[in-house]
Amino acid sequence: MTRTPLPRTPNRLDAIEGSRDLDEQMLGMIVSLASEVTVLRARLDACERLLVSTGALEKGAIDAFEPDAEGQAEREAQRQQSMQKIFRPLREAALKDLEATEGATQ
């Protein structure tokens, strides 16, 4: 069986004629996130299968895991940082649209 490696980064999409910067940013975010999720799921599946096959982890242990308060706080901080990074282009495009709209009404 021949394995085809997954791409490390998504390809840049061509602009869609007539679309706003905000639309382009949103589409780019969705494609990028979908690509990342696909790669992460494949890697996580490989890790789980390797750990179960060596006996280092029981099947279902990851789903049953409950982090302690410190671990939960670290996860929340990482989640907040990720959300800021993911939504930054969308926020910037929305601000640009708002400035253009306000400039046109003055």
ZICORZI-V864226 format. One record per pair of residues at least 6 apart in sequence whose ideal C-beta (glycine too) atoms are under 6 Angstrom apart, sorted by the first residue. I is the first residue (numbers start at 1). GAP is how many residues later the second one is. D is the distance in Angstrom with one decimal. If there is no record, write none. Layout:
I,GAP,D ; I,GAP,D
This chain:
6,33,5.1 ; 10,21,5.5 ; 10,22,5.1 ; 10,25,4.2 ; 21,72,4.6 ; 22,71,4.3 ; 22,72,5.8 ; 22,75,5.5 ; 25,64,4.5 ; 25,65,5.1 ; 25,68,4.2 ; 51,6,3.8 ; 52,7,5.3
